[in-house]
């Protein structure tokens, strides 16, 4: 079920609960929908049209589209694009968006604002030709008051200029455009402020919890107002959880924060295993009439961090098995569709992660909603850098003027998400060795704590050598963030025993060593691998290559056609690499046996690794040309021993305990057939894992993650394509050219094969399979019906798949 569907179903259930628990509510709803989606029917041009701000500008020749939108992902990947390897060689530039809309007459006298969840970058917004302001940082949410400028009862024009032309401005793919949702907000002049509800749970036990609700109320009228603030807590599982009401008097053109404390008996606690959620309904009433109403999601849970017990969630020590992720959605670019963000969280959970670090910027609201609902802890990160530049046009040129607004925006927007357990103010800042960095860190931490003192603050620090120089910087933070330096933790603990440590980035190949350090030391709360999912930009990081190819790391040479990073546990199609199964096996009991094969050196060439790579390893026993030659087979196991068979003949038995790092390697002369591994415990073999040699490519197997999606123009179905032989065994060497055709109320939103050396456009209809796989993402339109997807290739039997689009 996608995130939009979940929201709609949840709202329906909650409405019924409200009617049941609070009689008369349905008759007292506010007159206007407070928050209205404003994503549809925009006009766009990739050009700098200075006169496009004007109301009477003719945009008839512009492209029509719905948001969210990323124009960079639609372009061609070229080595001379100014974004360079950092930005994945994608195009950038300047673009304009326009939308014509009517402001109903009943809006007059209301507070009307437009809210952008994210625009990358340097946006300037105009209403009816008047500039409302600029926002440089592409990851910040922001809003503008439209009330004084609207033509009520008539047409109005919103125009947005987006300037991503100053390159290079980041170290990874950013995307370009209005890539997150836009909303119209309509409220009474007496209203709860935007992001004005702050919910905390200062006392938590299984029998009783104290919920503190702070509500900032604004009176933007010329008269004093007397009203009632009523706050109700409820959940889908438990219904009414508590309520509180208070009479308030508020002077004209002022604001006031009201604090209410509500006891919740037998609370349903939030944790990754049990992501129980509550809603707080805040109502302002005059004469029993609802003037304004907001809904705020939250969770009841407690956080504690000590060197003696590490990180405790609800009184229980939790070890962090985390991964860093950038904000892109692979072949969709930066476009933050709700379903894409939810699927990303589903992938992380399925891969065994219990936490994610939003490297290195605030994520979308949909991503955090999914983390709340599905149970994934979040380290919410503000910036990649502070005052020191990493690239000519990066955030350092805006820091002094904008840091406070951008940091406060992140904390105010995100503070009620129970999934967020830590704030991060920065990553590997360039000035980190200087006393100035300590002062900046203090300033940032104080700004965060001024809004939210319930969570610890960290930042990620890295260096090779002279590690102790960072003691003053780390002392500013509640938790010390180590990038690639966890091996220093035991010595650091002897020097500074009060320090709580988390590894904010680590090399994938160090999974076992980091796991062991985390398990053996209470003051180390966990590890975040770089990275959890492959991403666009930072081209070439994590690659392996053959002798004779361009050597070195991504910063040593231009890596085109590499246009992305291959260091993730999960690739761009959603396939879990063998390292993902190994890491999950270390931290979880859900996987106990896995087998994959190390790619052999293509003699006379050799495979070369880089810092963030692991040896290329595949779920394949199809190696033509290697008959009779030894190939290494890796078995990961939580069983004491494993056995390996080839065509039912025992190859060998090996221990796979702690001393063996839960893995065994067998050198096996390749012979076509069936490779089988079993776990061995108390003399008994477990259910096996199998790899089977494939015949020639013959079929395309299509698998949709969802065959029913909403006809709302935003919902997505991810269709995985696997090339198999005639018997349905995947052909892992297949590179067939796949052609996609769609009929019915849907469009192809993106295609991918996970090969970040393949520079075919992601916004296309044809792609080569890579290691026998590809992905096509189908986006609904706003029409119900049946979508038919056809996949053809000259050497394969045509395959089709049907997807239904349904009413909201």
Long-range contacts (C-beta under 8 A, 24 or more apart in sequence): 1-706, 2-338, 2-339, 2-342, 2-706, 2-709, 2-710, 2-715, 2-716, 3-338, 3-339, 3-341, 3-342, 3-366, 3-369, 3-370, 3-373, 4-338, 4-339, 4-710, 4-712, 4-714, 4-715, 5-710, 5-715, 6-342, 6-373, 7-338, 7-369, 8-808, 10-236, 13-236, 14-234, 14-236, 14-279, 14-295, 17-234, 17-236, 17-239, 17-240, 18-234, 18-281, 20-239, 21-232, 21-234, 21-239, 21-240, 22-232, 22-240, 28-285, 28-288, 28-289, 28-290, 29-290, 29-293, 30-188, 30-290, 30-291, 30-292, 30-293, 31-106, 32-106, 32-107, 32-110, 32-186, 32-187, 33-186, 34-185, 34-186, 34-187, 34-292, 34-293, 34-294, 35-115, 35-183, 35-184, 35-185, 35-186, 36-183, 36-184, 36-185, 36-186, 37-181, 37-182, 37-183, 38-99, 38-101, 38-114, 38-181, 38-182, 38-183, 38-184, 39-66, 39-67, 39-68, 39-181, 39-182, 39-713, 39-714, 40-66, 40-67, 40-713, 40-782, 41-66, 41-99, 42-66, 42-67, 42-69, 42-97, 42-98, 42-99, 42-178, 43-97, 43-98, 43-99, 44-69, 44-71, 44-95, 44-96, 44-97, 44-98, 44-177, 45-95, 45-96, 46-71, 46-93, 46-94, 46-95, 47-94, 47-95, 47-96, 48-94, 48-96, 48-161, 49-96, 52-96, 52-98, 52-159, 52-161, 53-126, 53-129, 53-131, 53-159, 53-161, 54-129, 55-128, 55-129, 55-156, 55-157, 57-98, 57-157, 57-159, 59-98, 62-98, 66-713, 66-714, 67-178, 67-180, 67-181, 67-182, 68-178, 68-179, 68-180, 68-181, 68-335, 68-336, 68-337, 69-97, 69-177, 69-178, 69-179, 69-335, 70-175, 70-176, 70-177, 70-179, 70-332, 70-333, 70-334, 70-335, 71-95, 71-176, 71-177, 72-164, 72-173, 72-174, 72-175, 72-176, 72-177, 72-333, 72-334, 73-175, 73-331, 73-332, 73-333, 73-334, 73-335, 73-750, 73-762, 73-763, 74-333, 74-761, 74-762, 74-763, 75-761, 76-759, 76-761, 77-561, 77-563, 77-759, 77-761, 79-558, 79-560, 79-561, 82-167, 82-168, 83-167, 83-168, 83-173, 83-537, 84-167, 84-168, 84-558, 85-537, 85-538, 85-539, 85-540, 85-554, 85-558, 85-559, 85-560, 85-562, 85-563, 86-168, 86-170, 86-171, 86-172, 86-391, 86-537, 86-538, 86-539, 87-167, 87-168, 87-170, 87-172, 87-173, 87-174, 87-537, 88-172, 88-173, 88-536, 88-537, 88-538, 88-539, 88-563, 88-564, 89-539, 89-560, 89-563, 89-759, 90-173, 90-536, 90-537, 90-563, 91-176, 92-164, 92-165, 92-167, 92-176, 93-164, 93-165, 93-176, 94-161, 94-162, 94-163, 94-164, 94-165, 95-161, 95-162, 95-164, 95-176, 95-177, 96-159, 96-160, 96-161, 96-162, 97-159, 97-160, 97-162, 97-177, 97-178, 98-157, 98-158, 98-159, 98-160, 99-157, 99-158, 100-155, 100-156, 100-157, 101-155, 101-156, 101-157, 101-158, 102-153, 102-154, 102-155, 102-156, 103-150, 103-151, 103-152, 103-153, 103-154, 103-156, 104-152, 104-153, 105-152, 105-153, 107-150, 107-152, 107-186, 108-152, 108-153, 109-189, 110-147, 110-186, 110-187, 110-188, 110-189, 111-145, 111-147, 111-185, 111-186, 111-187, 111-188, 111-189, 111-191, 111-220, 112-145, 112-146, 112-147, 112-150, 112-184, 112-185, 112-186, 113-143, 113-144, 113-145, 113-146, 113-147, 113-184, 113-185, 113-194, 114-143, 114-144, 114-146, 114-158, 114-182, 114-183, 114-184, 114-185, 115-141, 115-142, 115-143, 115-182, 115-183, 115-184, 115-185, 115-194, 116-141, 116-142, 116-143, 116-178, 116-180, 116-182, 117-141, 117-180, 117-181, 117-182, 117-183, 117-336, 117-364, 117-365, 118-178, 118-179, 118-180, 118-336, 118-364, 119-160, 119-162, 119-177, 119-178, 119-179, 119-180, 120-162, 120-164, 120-174, 120-175, 120-176, 120-177, 120-179, 120-334, 121-162, 121-163, 121-164, 121-169, 121-174, 121-176, 122-162, 122-163, 122-164, 122-166, 123-160, 123-161, 123-162, 123-163, 123-178, 124-160, 124-161, 124-163, 125-158, 125-159, 125-160, 126-157, 126-158, 126-159, 126-160, 126-161, 127-156, 127-157, 127-158, 127-159, 128-156, 128-157, 129-157, 136-398, 136-402, 137-395, 137-398, 137-402, 137-406, 138-164, 138-174, 139-327, 139-361, 139-362, 139-406, 140-362, 140-405, 140-406, 140-409, 140-410, 141-180, 141-362, 141-365, 141-409, 141-413, 142-409, 143-185, 143-194, 166-392, 166-393, 167-393, 168-391, 168-392, 168-393, 168-394, 169-391, 169-392, 169-393, 169-394, 170-384, 170-391, 170-394, 170-537, 171-384, 171-390, 171-391, 171-394, 171-537, 171-538, 172-326, 172-328, 172-535, 172-536, 172-537, 172-538, 172-565, 173-326, 173-328, 173-333, 173-334, 173-535, 173-536, 173-537, 173-538, 173-564, 174-334, 174-537, 175-328, 175-333, 175-334, 175-335, 176-334, 177-334, 179-333, 179-334, 179-335, 179-336, 180-336, 180-364, 180-365, 181-336, 181-365, 181-366, 187-292, 188-284, 188-291, 188-292, 189-219, 189-220, 189-221, 190-217, 190-218, 190-219, 190-220, 190-221, 190-225, 190-227, 190-250, 190-284, 190-291, 190-292, 191-217, 191-218, 191-220, 191-284, 191-291, 191-292, 192-216, 192-217, 192-218, 192-282, 192-284, 192-292, 192-294, 193-217, 193-218, 193-255, 195-412, 195-413, 196-294, 197-280, 197-282, 197-294, 197-296, 197-416, 198-415, 198-416, 198-451, 198-452, 199-280, 199-296, 199-298, 199-416, 200-454, 201-298, 201-299, 201-300, 201-301, 201-302, 202-454, 204-267, 204-269, 204-300, 204-301, 204-302, 204-314, 206-266, 206-267, 206-269, 207-265, 207-266, 208-263, 208-264, 208-265, 208-266, 208-267, 209-263, 209-264, 209-267, 209-300, 210-261, 210-262, 210-263, 210-264, 211-242, 211-261, 211-262, 211-263, 211-264, 211-278, 211-280, 211-298, 211-300, 212-259, 212-260, 212-261, 212-262, 213-244, 213-259, 213-260, 213-261, 213-262, 213-280, 213-282, 214-257, 214-258, 214-259, 214-260, 215-257, 215-258, 215-260, 215-282, 216-255, 216-256, 216-257, 217-248, 217-250, 217-255, 217-256, 217-257, 217-258, 217-284, 218-254, 218-255, 219-250, 219-251, 219-252, 219-253, 219-254, 219-255, 220-253, 221-252, 221-253, 222-252, 222-253, 223-252, 224-249, 224-250, 224-251, 224-252, 225-249, 225-250, 225-252, 225-286, 226-250, 226-286, 227-284, 227-285, 227-286, 227-291, 228-283, 228-284, 228-285, 228-286, 229-258, 229-260, 229-282, 229-283, 229-284, 230-282, 230-283, 230-285, 231-260, 231-262, 231-280, 231-281, 231-282, 231-283, 232-280, 232-281, 232-283, 233-262, 233-264, 233-278, 233-279, 233-280, 233-281, 234-278, 234-279, 234-281, 235-268, 235-276, 235-277, 235-278, 235-279, 236-277, 237-268, 237-276, 238-266, 238-268, 241-267, 241-278, 264-300, 267-300, 268-300, 269-299, 269-300, 269-301, 269-314, 270-299, 270-300, 270-301, 270-372, 270-375, 270-418, 270-419, 271-301, 271-313, 271-314, 271-375, 272-318, 272-354, 272-375, 272-376, 272-377, 273-375, 274-375, 275-299, 275-372, 275-373, 275-374, 275-375, 275-418, 275-419, 276-300, 277-372, 277-373, 277-418, 296-416, 297-369, 297-372, 297-416, 297-417, 298-416, 298-418, 299-372, 299-418, 299-419, 300-418, 301-418, 303-421, 303-454, 303-455, 303-456, 305-456, 305-478, 305-479, 305-500, 305-525, 306-500, 307-493, 307-497, 307-498, 307-499, 307-500, 307-522, 307-523, 308-522, 308-523, 309-522, 310-500, 310-522, 310-523, 310-524, 310-525, 311-421, 311-500, 311-525, 311-526, 313-377, 313-421, 317-522, 318-354, 318-377, 318-525, 319-518, 319-519, 319-525, 319-526, 319-587, 320-354, 320-355, 320-377, 320-502, 320-518, 320-525, 320-526, 320-527, 320-528, 321-352, 321-353, 321-354, 321-355, 321-526, 321-527, 321-583, 321-584, 321-586, 321-587, 321-588, 322-353, 322-354, 322-355, 322-356, 322-357, 322-377, 322-379, 322-526, 322-527, 322-528, 322-529, 322-532, 323-348, 323-351, 323-353, 323-355, 323-356, 323-357, 323-528, 323-529, 323-531, 323-532, 323-533, 323-569, 324-356, 324-357, 324-359, 324-504, 324-505, 324-528, 324-529, 324-530, 324-531, 324-532, 325-356, 325-357, 325-358, 325-359, 325-531, 325-532, 325-533, 325-535, 326-359, 326-531, 326-533, 326-535, 326-536, 326-537, 327-358, 327-361, 327-363, 327-364, 327-367, 328-535, 328-536, 328-537, 330-534, 330-535, 330-536, 330-572, 330-573, 330-750, 330-752, 330-762, 330-775, 331-572, 331-749, 331-750, 331-751, 331-752, 331-762, 331-775, 331-777, 332-749, 332-750, 332-762, 332-777, 333-536, 333-750, 333-762, 336-364, 336-366, 336-367, 337-366, 337-714, 337-715, 337-716, 337-749, 337-779, 338-366, 338-369, 338-714, 339-709, 339-714, 339-715, 339-716, 340-716, 340-777, 341-366, 341-367, 341-369, 341-370, 342-366, 342-370, 342-374, 343-574, 343-705, 343-716, 343-718, 344-370, 344-533, 345-370, 345-371, 345-374, 345-376, 346-370, 346-374, 347-533, 347-570, 347-574, 348-376, 348-532, 348-533, 348-570, 349-374, 349-375, 349-376, 350-576, 351-532, 351-569, 351-570, 351-576, 351-580, 351-583, 351-584, 352-580, 352-583, 352-584, 352-585, 352-587, 352-588, 352-590, 352-591, 353-532, 353-584, 354-587, 355-379, 355-421, 355-526, 355-528, 356-528, 356-532, 357-381, 357-424, 357-504, 357-528, 359-427, 359-505, 359-530, 359-531, 360-384, 360-426, 360-427, 362-409, 362-410, 362-413, 362-414, 365-413, 368-414, 368-417, 368-419, 368-420, 369-417, 371-417, 371-419, 372-417, 372-418, 372-419, 375-419, 376-419, 377-419, 377-420, 377-421, 378-417, 378-419, 378-420, 378-421, 378-422, 379-420, 379-421, 379-422, 379-423, 379-424, 379-458, 379-504, 379-528, 380-410, 380-414, 380-420, 380-422, 380-423, 380-424, 381-423, 381-424, 381-425, 381-426, 381-427, 382-406, 382-407, 382-410, 382-423, 382-424, 382-425, 382-426, 382-444, 383-407, 383-425, 383-426, 383-427, 384-426, 384-427, 384-428, 385-426, 385-427, 385-428, 385-429, 385-430, 386-426, 386-429, 386-430, 386-431, 386-437, 386-440, 386-444, 387-429, 387-431, 387-436, 387-440, 388-429, 388-430, 388-431, 389-430, 390-430, 396-430, 403-444, 404-447, 407-444, 407-447, 407-448, 408-447, 408-451, 411-447, 411-448, 411-451, 411-452, 412-451, 415-451, 415-452, 420-455, 421-455, 422-455, 422-456, 422-457, 422-458, 422-479, 422-502, 423-448, 423-452, 423-455, 423-456, 423-457, 423-458, 424-457, 424-458, 424-459, 424-460, 424-481, 424-504, 425-457, 425-458, 425-459, 426-459, 426-460, 427-459, 427-460, 427-483, 427-504, 428-460, 428-461, 428-462, 428-483, 429-459, 432-461, 432-463, 432-470, 432-473, 433-463, 433-466, 433-469, 433-470, 435-472, 437-473, 438-472, 438-473, 438-476, 441-473, 441-476, 441-477, 442-476, 445-476, 445-477, 456-500, 458-502, 458-504, 460-504, 460-505, 461-485, 462-505, 467-492, 468-495, 471-495, 471-496, 474-499, 479-525, 486-514, 486-517, 486-524, 486-527, 487-513, 487-517, 489-517, 489-521, 489-523, 489-524, 490-517, 490-521, 493-521, 493-523, 497-523, 499-523, 500-525, 501-525, 502-526, 502-527, 502-528, 503-527, 503-528, 504-528, 505-529, 505-530, 506-530, 507-611, 507-612, 508-542, 508-567, 508-569, 508-579, 508-583, 508-612, 508-613, 508-614, 509-579, 509-613, 509-614, 511-579, 511-582, 511-583, 511-586, 512-586, 512-661, 512-662, 515-583, 515-586, 515-587, 529-569, 529-583, 530-567, 530-612, 531-565, 531-567, 531-568, 531-569, 532-568, 532-569, 532-570, 533-568, 533-569, 533-570, 533-571, 533-572, 534-564, 534-565, 534-566, 534-567, 534-568, 534-570, 534-571, 534-572, 534-754, 534-756, 535-564, 535-565, 535-568, 536-563, 536-564, 536-565, 536-756, 537-563, 537-564, 537-565, 538-564, 538-565, 539-563, 539-564, 539-565, 539-756, 540-565, 540-610, 541-565, 541-566, 541-567, 541-610, 541-612, 542-566, 542-567, 542-568, 542-610, 542-612, 542-613, 543-610, 543-613, 544-607, 544-608, 544-609, 544-610, 544-613, 544-615, 544-616, 545-607, 545-608, 545-610, 546-602, 546-605, 546-606, 546-607, 546-608, 547-605, 547-606, 547-608, 548-605, 549-608, 551-608, 552-610, 553-610, 553-611, 554-610, 560-759, 561-757, 561-758, 561-759, 562-756, 562-757, 563-756, 563-757, 563-759, 564-756, 565-612, 565-756, 566-613, 566-756, 567-612, 567-613, 571-754, 572-752, 572-754, 572-756, 572-775, 573-720, 573-752, 573-753, 573-754, 573-773, 573-774, 573-775, 574-718, 574-720, 574-775, 575-754, 575-773, 577-614, 577-617, 578-614, 578-617, 578-618, 578-619, 578-634, 578-636, 579-614, 579-617, 581-636, 582-636, 582-662, 582-663, 585-636, 585-637, 585-638, 585-662, 586-662, 589-638, 591-638, 592-637, 592-638, 592-639, 592-679, 592-686, 593-635, 593-636, 593-637, 593-638, 593-639, 593-642, 593-677, 593-678, 593-679, 593-686, 593-689, 594-635, 594-636, 594-637, 594-689, 595-619, 595-633, 595-634, 595-635, 595-636, 595-675, 595-677, 595-689, 595-691, 596-620, 596-633, 596-634, 596-691, 597-621, 597-623, 597-631, 597-632, 597-633, 597-634, 597-675, 597-691, 598-631, 598-632, 598-633, 598-634, 598-665, 600-626, 600-629, 600-631, 600-632, 618-732, 618-771, 619-691, 619-732, 620-691, 620-732, 620-733, 620-771, 621-670, 621-672, 621-673, 621-674, 621-675, 621-691, 621-692, 621-693, 622-672, 622-693, 622-694, 622-731, 622-732, 622-733, 623-670, 624-733, 626-670, 627-670, 627-671, 627-672, 628-669, 628-670, 628-671, 629-669, 629-670, 630-667, 630-668, 630-669, 630-670, 631-667, 631-668, 631-669, 631-670, 632-665, 632-666, 632-667, 632-668, 633-665, 633-666, 633-667, 633-668, 633-675, 633-677, 634-663, 634-664, 634-665, 635-663, 635-664, 635-665, 635-666, 635-677, 636-662, 636-663, 637-662, 637-663, 637-664, 637-677, 637-679, 638-662, 638-679, 639-679, 639-680, 639-681, 639-686, 640-680, 640-681, 641-679, 641-680, 641-681, 642-677, 642-678, 642-679, 642-680, 643-677, 643-678, 643-680, 643-685, 644-668, 644-675, 644-676, 644-677, 645-674, 645-675, 645-676, 645-677, 645-678, 645-688, 646-671, 646-673, 646-674, 646-675, 646-676, 647-671, 647-673, 647-674, 648-674, 648-676, 653-680, 692-729, 693-729, 694-724, 694-725, 694-729, 694-730, 694-731, 694-732, 694-733, 695-725, 695-726, 695-727, 695-729, 695-731, 696-725, 696-726, 696-731, 697-723, 697-724, 697-725, 697-731, 697-734, 697-736, 697-772, 697-795, 697-796, 698-724, 698-725, 698-726, 698-796, 698-797, 699-723, 699-724, 699-725, 699-726, 699-728, 699-796, 699-797, 699-799, 700-724, 700-736, 700-738, 700-791, 700-793, 700-796, 700-797, 700-798, 700-799, 701-728, 701-730, 701-799, 702-789, 702-791, 702-799, 702-800, 702-801, 704-778, 704-801, 704-803, 706-803, 707-801, 707-802, 707-803, 707-804, 708-803, 708-804, 708-805, 708-806, 709-778, 709-780, 709-803, 709-804, 709-805, 709-806, 710-780, 710-805, 710-806, 710-807, 710-808, 711-745, 711-780, 711-781, 711-782, 711-783, 711-784, 711-785, 711-805, 711-806, 711-807, 711-808, 712-780, 712-782, 712-808, 713-779, 713-780, 713-781, 713-782, 714-779, 714-780, 715-779, 715-780, 715-805, 716-749, 716-777, 716-778, 716-779, 716-780, 717-777, 717-778, 717-787, 717-803, 718-775, 718-777, 718-778, 719-775, 719-776, 719-777, 719-778, 719-789, 719-801, 720-773, 720-774, 720-775, 721-769, 721-773, 721-774, 721-775, 721-776, 721-791, 721-799, 722-772, 722-773, 723-769, 723-772, 723-773, 723-796, 724-772, 730-772, 730-773, 731-772, 732-771, 732-772, 733-771, 733-772, 734-769, 734-771, 734-772, 735-768, 735-769, 735-770, 736-768, 736-769, 736-793, 736-794, 736-795, 736-796, 737-766, 737-767, 737-768, 737-769, 737-793, 737-794, 738-766, 738-767, 738-768, 738-769, 738-774, 738-791, 738-792, 738-793, 739-765, 739-766, 739-791, 739-792, 739-793, 740-765, 740-766, 740-767, 740-776, 740-789, 740-790, 740-791, 741-765, 741-789, 741-790, 741-791, 741-792, 742-778, 742-787, 742-788, 742-789, 742-790, 743-787, 743-788, 743-790, 744-785, 744-786, 744-787, 744-788, 744-805, 745-780, 745-781, 745-782, 745-783, 745-784, 745-785, 745-786, 745-787, 745-805, 746-778, 746-779, 746-780, 746-781, 746-787, 746-789, 746-803, 746-805, 747-778, 747-779, 747-781, 748-776, 748-777, 748-778, 748-779, 749-777, 749-778, 749-779, 750-776, 750-777, 751-775, 751-776, 751-777, 778-803, 780-805, 781-805
